[in-house]
């Protein structure tokens, strides 16, 4: 075994008291975070002595899966399968919550109450979240620690972002709903919410979440964060005069497994998804995507817009949305996977099947409530909470207010409803 791997094996065996275990398997994998930085992880799987993999390939009860960040030497995860541990003189927390916090600080290098705080605590578990100056952040980080009745560690997970001070632009929060009222009114939307229990679509006014910058009231869209990797915004409508009728597109099987060498891992070689997306990449990718649509969606000229390109492990992923105004909660979307070397499309995903779930539902009735009336009913239920949000252009976390509302207004009856109750 390579001496660099052996050092981690020895560290894990001593730290977690694995004298009753043997090293069954080890592997390397890599990840790209939201800041486009590559990190490498070493996973060590330890089986209890005298055990082997089950017939279905699953690990035996009590297996210890220990993961380290190769480049920092810090612990990422430690999981004992089914919460069972055969460790001797491993990690125990006889001192309660304070001891758990000190152990986390030691293992991660983070500082409690500066970079992470308790989010939820039970008798055998504590969950922590990343914070800046007592304010939640996005993208965020989470730490989970669990132990058994003997106070022995059975689960530790550390993932997400816990930014250092140089990535944060500290400010005093001075936003209010009064200052942001004009934005709140603009964020009022009427959407069709499905209730599969009642087999009906409900037309409901609600507030579309958005971040409002503390400094100048500029806005930043609330987006579901994707995995790290280079992203480039595109604004290209796909139009063609002639479809391609005598060609058949054959999907390729997607394999995201990567072969990672020790030298790549220990030198922290940047992962391919961190490469820039050039203008030529964009032009070539759009041409390939258009060719696919001419084959698979020949009648859709002018309907689809390429909104962004994203490097994801082995592929360039083009995201397409329709230019049609959508009133339903889910928007129509295409995700098209392109080989970054040949720039050929290898596969695509259409979320049309999700939208077809609506077809069996009763359509909404007549809308009797205006947008202005709905706002008046909801304005006292609006929330504007401070959030530090990472800005890709400034390369820093900036202070914002997150505008949100958990209620909506039924556009047929004018009743104020809890949105979570509509499912």
C-alpha positions in Angstrom: 0.0 0.0 0.0 1.2 3.5 -0.8 2.7 5.2 2.2 0.4 8.2 1.9 -2.6 6.0 2.1 -1.1 4.0 4.9 -0.8 7.1 7.0 -4.5 7.7 6.8 -5.2 4.0 7.5 -3.1 4.2 10.7 -4.7 7.4 11.7 -8.2 6.0 11.4 -7.4 2.8 13.2 -6.0 4.6 16.2 -8.5 7.5 16.3 -11.6 5.2 16.0 -10.3 2.2 18.0 -10.6 -0.2 15.1 -8.7 -3.1 16.7 -11.7 -5.4 16.0 -11.8 -4.5 12.4 -9.9 -5.1 9.1 -9.5 -2.8 6.2 -11.8 -4.3 3.5 -11.6 -1.6 0.8 -10.3 1.9 0.0 -11.2 4.3 -2.8 -10.6 7.8 -4.0 -13.2 10.3 -5.3 -13.2 14.0 -5.9 -15.7 16.8 -5.6 -16.0 20.4 -6.9 -17.6 22.9 -4.5 -19.6 26.0 -5.3 -16.4 28.0 -5.4 -15.1 25.8 -8.2 -12.4 24.3 -5.9 -11.5 20.6 -6.2 -11.1 18.4 -3.1 -10.2 14.8 -3.0 -11.6 12.3 -0.5 -10.2 8.9 0.6 -12.8 6.5 1.7 -11.7 3.6 4.0 -14.2 0.7 4.6 -13.5 -1.4 7.7 -15.3 -4.6 8.2 -15.7 -6.2 11.7 -13.3 -9.1 12.1 -14.9 -12.4 10.8 -17.4 -10.7 8.5 -17.8 -10.3 4.7 -20.1 -8.5 2.4 -23.7 -9.8 2.4 -25.0 -11.8 -0.6 -26.6 -8.7 -2.0 -23.2 -6.8 -1.8 -24.2 -4.7 1.2 -21.8 -4.1 4.0 -22.3 -6.1 7.3 -23.7 -4.4 10.4 -21.1 -2.5 12.3 -19.0 -1.6 9.2 -17.0 1.6 9.7 -16.8 3.9 6.7 -14.2 6.6 7.4 -13.6 9.4 4.9 -10.8 12.0 5.0 -10.1 15.0 2.9 -6.8 14.0 1.3 -5.6 17.6 0.9 -6.3 19.0 4.3 -6.1 15.7 6.3 -9.4 16.6 8.0 -12.2 14.1 8.7 -15.2 14.3 6.4 -17.4 11.4 7.5 -17.4 8.5 10.0 -20.4 6.1 9.7 -20.9 2.8 11.5 -23.5 0.8 9.6 -26.9 0.4 11.3 -25.5 2.5 14.3 -23.6 -0.6 15.5 -20.0 -0.2 16.6 -17.3 -2.7 17.8 -14.8 0.0 18.4 -12.5 -0.1 21.5 -11.2 3.1 23.0 -12.6 5.0 20.1 -14.6 8.3 20.2 -16.9 8.7 23.2 -18.7 11.8 24.5 -19.1 11.4 28.2 -18.8 15.1 28.7 -22.1 16.0 26.9 -22.7 18.7 24.3 -19.6 20.8 25.1 -17.3 17.8 24.5 -19.0 17.1 21.1 -18.4 20.8 20.1 -14.7 20.6 21.2 -14.2 17.4 19.2 -15.8 19.0 16.1 -13.5 22.0 16.4 -10.5 19.8 16.7 -11.5 17.6 13.7 -12.6 20.4 11.4 -10.6 23.4 12.4 -13.9 25.4 12.7 -14.9 27.7 15.6 -18.2 27.2 17.3 -20.5 30.3 17.3 -18.4 31.9 14.6 -18.7 29.4 11.8 -21.3 26.8 13.1 -24.1 26.7 15.6 -26.5 24.1 17.0 -29.5 23.8 14.8 -31.2 20.8 16.4 -30.4 18.6 19.4 -31.9 15.4 20.8 -30.8 12.8 23.3 -28.5 11.0 20.9 -27.9 13.5 18.1 -26.8 17.1 17.4 -27.2 18.8 14.1 -25.1 22.0 13.4 -25.5 24.5 10.5 -23.0 27.1 9.2 -23.6 30.7 10.2 -21.9 34.1 9.8 -22.4 36.5 12.7 -25.5 34.5 13.8 -26.9 34.8 10.3 -27.6 31.7 8.1 -25.8 31.4 4.7 -26.3 30.1 1.2 -24.7 27.8 0.1 -24.6 26.4 3.6 -22.9 23.6 5.5 -24.2 21.0 7.9 -22.5 18.8 10.6 -24.3 15.8 12.1 -23.1 13.8 15.1 -24.8 10.7 16.5 -23.9 8.3 19.3 -25.3 5.2 21.0 -26.5 4.7 24.6 -22.9 4.1 25.6 -22.1 7.6 24.2 -19.9 6.0 21.5 -19.8 7.8 18.2 -21.8 6.0 15.5 -22.2 8.8 12.9 -20.3 11.9 11.9 -21.0 13.9 8.7 -19.4 17.1 7.6 -20.4 18.7 4.3 -21.2 22.0 2.6 -19.7 25.4 3.1 -18.2 27.0 6.2 -16.6 30.1 4.8 -13.5 31.8 6.3 -13.7 35.5 7.1 -12.0 36.6 3.9 -15.0 35.3 1.9 -17.5 37.4 3.8 -18.4 41.1 3.4 -19.7 41.9 6.9 -22.5 44.5 7.1 -25.1 45.7 9.6 -28.5 44.5 8.6 -31.0 47.3 8.0 -33.6 45.9 5.6 -37.3 46.0 6.4 -40.5 45.0 4.6 -41.4 48.6 4.4 -38.3 49.4 2.4 -38.8 46.3 0.2 -42.6 46.6 -0.3 -42.3 47.5 -4.1 -40.2 44.3 -4.6 -42.7 42.2 -2.6 -45.5 43.3 -4.8 -43.5 42.4 -7.9 -42.9 38.9 -6.5 -46.6 38.1 -6.2 -47.3 35.3 -8.7 -50.4 33.2 -9.5 -49.5 29.6 -10.0 -51.4 26.3 -10.3 -50.7 24.1 -7.3 -51.6 20.4 -7.6 -53.5 18.6 -4.8 -53.3 14.9 -5.7 -55.3 14.1 -2.6 -58.2 16.2 -3.9 -57.4 15.5 -7.5 -57.5 19.1 -8.4 -55.4 22.1 -9.5 -55.7 25.2 -7.3 -55.0 28.7 -8.7 -53.1 30.3 -5.8 -51.3 33.6 -5.4 -48.0 33.3 -3.6 -44.7 35.2 -3.2 -41.8 33.9 -5.3 -38.8 33.7 -3.0 -36.0 36.2 -3.7 -32.9 37.6 -2.1 -32.8 41.4 -1.6 -29.4 42.9 -1.1 -29.0 44.8 2.1 -26.8 47.5 0.7 -28.8 48.8 -2.3 -32.1 46.7 -2.6 -30.9 45.0 -5.8 -32.3 41.5 -6.1 -30.7 38.1 -6.5 -32.8 35.1 -7.7 -33.4 32.3 -5.2 -32.0 29.2 -7.0 -31.7 25.6 -6.1 -28.0 25.1 -5.9 -26.4 22.6 -8.3 -23.1 20.8 -7.8 -19.9 22.7 -8.3 -18.4 23.2 -11.7 -18.1 26.0 -14.2 -21.4 27.5 -15.3 -22.0 29.9 -18.1 -25.2 31.8 -18.7 -26.6 31.6 -22.2 -29.5 33.2 -23.9 -30.1 31.5 -27.2 -33.4 30.7 -28.8 -33.2 27.6 -31.0 -34.9 28.1 -34.4 -34.6 26.1 -37.6 -36.3 25.9 -41.0 -35.9 22.2 -41.7 -36.2 19.3 -39.2 -34.0 16.2 -39.5 -36.4 13.4 -40.4 -34.3 10.4 -41.4 -32.1 10.1 -38.3 -32.5 8.3 -35.1 -30.9 9.5 -31.8 -29.6 6.7 -29.7 -29.0 7.4 -26.0 -25.7 6.3 -24.5 -25.5 4.8 -21.1 -24.3 7.3 -18.5 -21.3 6.3 -16.4 -20.1 8.9 -13.9 -17.4 6.7 -12.4 -13.9 8.4 -12.5 -10.5 6.7 -12.4 -8.4 8.9 -10.0 -4.7 8.4 -9.5 -2.9 8.9 -6.3 -0.7 11.6 -7.8 -3.9 13.5 -8.9 -5.3 13.2 -5.4 -2.3 14.2 -3.4 -1.3 17.0 -5.7 -5.0 18.3 -5.7 -5.1 18.4 -9.5 -8.1 20.5 -10.6 -11.1 18.4 -11.7 -12.2 18.7 -15.4 -15.5 20.5 -14.3 -13.4 23.5 -13.2 -12.3 24.2 -16.7 -13.7 27.4 -18.3 -16.4 27.2 -20.9 -15.1 29.1 -23.9 -17.1 31.0 -26.6 -16.2 28.2 -29.0 -17.5 25.6 -26.5 -20.7 27.5 -26.3 -21.2 27.8 -30.1 -20.3 24.1 -30.7 -22.6 22.9 -27.9 -25.5 25.0 -29.1 -25.1 23.6 -32.6 -25.2 20.0 -31.2 -28.2 20.7 -29.1 -30.1 22.3 -32.0 -29.4 19.2 -34.1 -30.8 17.0 -31.4 -34.0 19.1 -31.2 -34.4 19.0 -35.0 -34.4 15.2 -34.7 -36.4 14.7 -31.5 -38.6 17.8 -31.3 -38.9 18.7 -35.0 -42.1 20.9 -34.5 -40.5 23.0 -31.6 -38.6 25.6 -33.6 -38.5 28.8 -31.6 -40.0 27.2 -28.5 -36.8 26.4 -26.6 -34.1 28.7 -25.2 -30.7 27.5 -24.0 -30.4 29.2 -20.6 -27.0 27.9 -19.3 -24.2 25.5 -19.8 -22.6 23.6 -16.8 -19.6 21.3 -16.5 -20.7 18.3 -14.5 -18.1 15.5 -13.9 -17.8 14.0 -17.4 -20.2 16.2 -19.4 -21.3 19.6 -20.5 -24.9 19.9 -19.5 -27.1 22.3 -21.5 -30.3 23.5 -19.7 -33.2 24.5 -22.0 -36.5 26.1 -20.9 -39.5 27.1 -23.0 -40.4 30.7 -23.7 -44.1 29.9 -23.0 -45.5 31.5 -19.8 -45.9 28.8 -17.2 -48.5 29.0 -14.5 -47.7 25.6 -12.9 -45.3 25.0 -10.1 -43.0 22.9 -12.3 -41.6 24.4 -15.4 -40.9 22.4 -18.6 -37.2 21.8 -18.8 -34.7 19.8 -20.9 -31.2 18.8 -19.7 -29.0 17.7 -22.5 -25.7 15.9 -21.8 -22.9 16.7 -24.3 -19.5 15.0 -24.5 -17.0 17.8 -23.9 -14.4 16.3 -26.2 -16.5 15.4 -29.3 -19.3 17.9 -28.5 -21.8 15.2 -29.4 -25.0 14.9 -27.5 -25.0 11.6 -25.6 -28.3 11.7 -23.6 -31.0 14.0 -22.5 -33.7 14.3 -19.8 -37.1 15.8 -20.4 -39.3 16.6 -17.3 -42.4 16.4 -19.4 -43.4 13.2 -17.5 -43.7 15.3 -14.3 -46.0 17.8 -16.0 -48.2 15.0 -17.3 -49.1 14.2 -13.7 -51.3 17.3 -13.9 -53.3 16.0 -16.8 -55.6 13.9 -14.6 -56.3 16.7 -12.2 -59.4 18.9 -12.3 -58.6 22.3 -13.7 -58.9 25.4 -11.5 -62.1 27.4 -11.5 -62.6 31.1 -12.3 -60.2 33.5 -10.8 -62.0 36.1 -8.7 -59.1 37.7 -6.8 -56.7 40.3 -8.3 -53.0 40.4 -7.6 -53.4 43.6 -5.6 -56.1 42.1 -3.4 -54.0 39.0 -2.8 -51.0 41.1 -1.7 -53.1 43.0 0.8 -54.2 39.7 2.4 -50.6 38.4 2.6 -48.5 41.5 3.4 -48.7 40.9 7.2 -47.6 37.3 6.7 -44.5 38.1 4.6 -41.0 37.2 6.0 -37.8 39.1 5.3 -34.9 37.4 7.1 -31.2 38.2 7.0 -29.1 35.8 4.9 -25.5 35.8 3.7 -25.5 34.7 0.1 -22.5 33.9 -2.1 -22.2 36.2 -5.0 -20.4 34.6 -8.0 -19.2 37.9 -9.4 -17.9 39.4 -6.2 -16.5 36.1 -5.0 -17.8 36.8 -1.5 -20.8 36.2 0.8 -23.0 39.4 0.7 -25.7 40.3 3.2 -29.2 40.0 1.9 -32.8 39.6 3.1 -34.6 36.5 2.0 -38.2 37.4 1.1 -40.6 34.5 1.6 -44.1 33.6 2.6 -45.5 30.3 3.7 -49.0 31.2 2.9 -50.9 31.9 -0.3 -54.3 33.2 -1.4 -56.8 30.9 -3.2 -57.5 32.9 -6.4 -61.1 31.4 -6.6 -62.3 31.9 -3.0 -59.9 34.5 -1.6 -59.1 32.2 1.3 -55.6 32.5 2.9 -54.1 29.0 2.9 -50.9 27.4 4.1 -49.0 26.3 1.0 -47.7 23.1 2.6 -51.4 22.0 3.1 -52.1 22.0 -0.7 -50.1 18.9 -1.5 
